[in-house]
């Protein structure tokens, strides 16, 4: 079975976002490769303004889940557009884990859609957009078993 990882695009603040996510999830320091590390190619010039932006970074959340990311580069015709078409859902094993993740990830949230609380389908649930524009759901099902 394939593993499912999340790949996030940013507009110049990928490193800041992944440093923040590292404070939330812990684990090894995120790896980072910058656009200046690309082999030189006259067909794909990297300007000075983009040289230190993140070309690729990754952070292991646990043994089977990884967050990866990049900075979009305007000179390459790229631009990240944030919205509500995709959420990262963290399905926790305990209420304490849900509360801990919520308290860390929702710091300076751009939009708090649903505060962490009881729902008909979960003992604890929240949805919000974090300070970097990434949409999250935190879910602890507890004794409210749902048929999926």
N, C-alpha and C positions, 0 to 999 in steps of 0.2 A: 504494500500500500504506500502510495506517495505521501510525503509530508507536505503540509500546507504552511507556507511562510508568508509573512506580510512584507510587501515592499512599498515604502513610502517615498513620495517626492516632496521636496521643499524648494522654496525660493530664496536660498542663500543662508538659511539657518538650520540646516541639517545637523551640523556638529553640535550646536546648542541643544537641539531637540534630543539627540541621542545621549548627550551628557545628562540631560534631565531624566530620560527613560532609564539610564543606568542607575540613577538614585532611586528609582521606583522598583526596578526588578533585580538590581544587584548583579552578581555574576562577574565574569571577566570583563575588563575594560573593553569597550567597543573597538573593533578594528576600523581603520580609516585609510582610504586611498584617495589622493587628491588629483584633480585634473592635471596638475603640473607633473604628475607621475606617469601620464600617458606617453608612449613613445611618440617622438616628433613625427608629424604627418602634415605636409604642406596643404593637404586637402581638408584638414581638420585643425586649424590653428586655435590655440588656447590663448586668449588675451590675458594680460596681467591681472585684470579685475576678477577673472574667473579661476586663475591658477590655484588658489588655495581653497576653493570650494570643494566640497566632498563629491568625489566621483562614485564612491561606494563605501558603505559602512555596514556593519552588522553587530547585533547584540543578541546573545543567546538568552532567552527568557527562561527556558528550562531545557531538558534534554531533547525535546522534540519540537520546540517552537522557537523561531528566530524572527526578530525584526530586522529588516534591512532598509537602507535608504540611500538617497542621492539628492544633490542639489540640481535643480533644473538650470540650464544655462541659456540665457536670453540669446546670446550670439549663435547658439546652435538651433534657435527657433523653438526652444522649450520654455514652458511656463506651467507651474503647478496651479491647478484650479481646485479650490477646496469647496466642499458642499456636503450634502447629507446622503449621497448615493451609496456610501460604504461606511460601515462601522467595524471596529475591531471589538469583538465580544470576548470578555474574560469570564469564563465559566469557572467559578471558584469551588473549592472543596469544603470550605468552612465559612461561616458568617464573619469570623475574625479576619480571614484573608480578604473577603469582599470589602469590609470596612477599611482595612489597611490600604488596599489598592486605591479605593475611592479617595481616601484622605490625601494620598500622594499625587495621584494623576489629576485630580480636579483642582489643584492649586492654580489660581489665576485662569480658570476655565473661561473660554470665550462665550460659551453658551451652556447653561445648565438646564437641560430639558426636563429631566426627572431626578430629583434628589434621591439619594439612596434610601430606600424604604420598602415596606412590604407591598406586594402586588398579588393578585389572584393566582399568578403563575409562578411566583417565587417568594421565598422568605425575604430576600433582599434583591433589589434591582435599581440600577441607575443608568441614565444615558446623558452624555454631555460631549461637548467639543472642547478639547484641551487648549492650552495657551498657544499651541502651534498649528491649530486648525484641524487636528486629527480627531475624528469622532470615535467615541468609546461607549461600550455598554459593559456594565459589571453586573454579574448574575450569580446569585446563590440560590439554587432551587430548594435546598433543605428538604422538608417533608411535603412539599407541594409538587409531587411528581406529575409531570406532563407527558402525554403520549406525543411523540414527535413524528 
